[in-house]
Amino acid sequence: MVQQTLTVVYIEDEQIITLADLCRGCTLPAEKVFDMIDYGIIEPLQRDAISSHWIFAAKCVPRLQTVVRLQRDLNINLAGAALALELMDEVKTLRQQVRSLQRGE
């Protein structure tokens, strides 16, 4: 197994990666990443006229890896994967709210 290295830069407490690093870290071609942007799965932090200069939050990597797993394991298309991610985000938010309420915050 080949281990890949991501270059991560910190800007204002947020980890930032380039499009090239995002593609390398998720083993996806840029065209597939562009499709995921079109479906709202991820969003670049900065859109330059030249797409190779786009930057992303490093937290996009696990989102893309989740989409890749959903497509590979369950044969889900991008629209279905986007919906699944939205629902998983909602569940996470609701669980955090429940924990806050249980602590009396």
N, C-alpha and C positions, 0 to 999 in steps of 0.2 A: 504494500500500500504506500503510495506517495503522499507525504505530508506536505500540505500547502501552507504558506505563511501569508497572513494578511498584514498590510501596513495600516495601522490605525493612528489617527491624529486626534488630539484633544483640542476642541475649540469651545470655550465657554462651558466646561464641564460635560460636553457631549462628545462621544466618540464618533469620528467622521472617517468615512472611507470613500475611495474613488469608485467609479463604475467598473474599472478594470479589476480592482480588488474584490468588489462585490461579485463579479462574474467568476473570478478565480475561486473565491471562498465557497461559492455555491455550485461550482462546476456547471455553470449555465452560459450559453452564448448571450451576447448583448441583446439580440433580437428577442429572446425569451424574456429577458428582464424588461424590455420595452413593453412587451405584451402585458406583463404583470403590473406595470405602471398604468397602462391603459385601463386595467380592471380595478384600479385603486388598491391593489394589494400593498404596494409601497409607493412612496413619493420622494423624489429627490429633494434635498434641502436647498439646492441651488441648481437652476437650469440655465446653463450657458447655451449660446447658439450652437456650440459644438458639443454633442452629447458625450464625447469622451472626457470632457471636463466636468461633467456632473458629479456632485458629491452627495453622499447618503449618510444617514445615521447608521452606525454599526448595528443597531438593533434590527435593521432590515434583514440581516443574514439569517437569524433564526426563523423569521417569517417566510423567507424564500425557501429555506430548507423544509419547513412544514408543508408548503405548497408542493414541493418536489415529492415529498413522501406521500401526500394525499393523492397526487397524480399517479405515482408509481404503484402504491399499495392498493388503492381503491378505484383507480381508473377514473378519477374525478376531473372534469374539465376546469378551465380557469375560472369561469363564472361560479361554479360550485365551490371551488377552493376559496374564492373571495368571500362567498357567503359563509363558509365554514369558519374562516378566520374572524369574520365579523361576529359570529355567534360565540366563538371562543373568547374573544375580547370582552364581549358582554358578560359572559359567565364570570370571567376574571374580575371585572368591575363589581358585579353583584356580590361575589364572595368577599371582596375587600370591604364593601359596605356592610355586609353582615358581620364581619369581624369587628368593624368599628362600632357597630351598634351593640354587639355583645360585650365590648370593653367599656361601654357607656360613654363613648366620645361624642 
